[in-house]
Amino acid sequence: LVVLKAISLAHERMLRFEQAVRYLERYVLEVPDDVRGATENKQTMSARIQVLRNLPSQIQVASAPPGALVTFENDQGLRGEGKADDKLIELLAGRYTMTVTRPGYEPQRREIDIGIGKPYSFVVTLPRQRGKVHILTVPSDARIFIDNRLVSLGAWDDELDRRLALEAGIDVRGRGGVIGARGRGQRTHDDA
């Protein structure tokens, strides 16, 4: 029994808290009840197990672009949140869904397992949100320009970065000149 306690202490000193907890749990189960001080010893070791299990882990998240909102959820709901590239987020050991969001970017989700009292670091790249753009011209041979670059004749369908789709300069030019235009940064009533 002394060996189990010593092994647990060694694991704790090496910051291997999960192993320390396992050895302490074995120690508590194997201490005979008829040994003098067994009840007190079991209570002390059980309290130590709880202290170790409640050691939070420190999570650092970096995002590209920086400053995204980071949330950690499990079956019990929201368990932690913070800002990427900012302060450490503390979580107890367990399985979480980490969600990283920022306006104008696609949210990213990861399932992660967090151990007892450990540092963790994650880097998350957020792709820009994309939007579908559809242009159909009359006359059907009109040229379609996006930011003064010819992209098609008569019709154009594509996915664009959402910001670009809203801010791009779009011109439709026929034989007689510009048929329709939307300048950079302007929105028409059709924009979503």
Secondary structure, DSSP 8 states (H G I E B T S, - for coil): -HHHHHHHHHHHHTT-HHHHHHHHHHHHHHS-TTSTTHHHHHHHHHHHHHHHHT--EEEEEEEESS--EEEEEETTEEEEEEETTSS-EEE-SEEEEEEEE-TTB--EEEEEEE-SS-EEEEEEE--B-EEEEEEE-SSTT-EEEETTEEEEESEEEEEEEHHHHHH--EEEEETTEEEEEE-TT---TT--
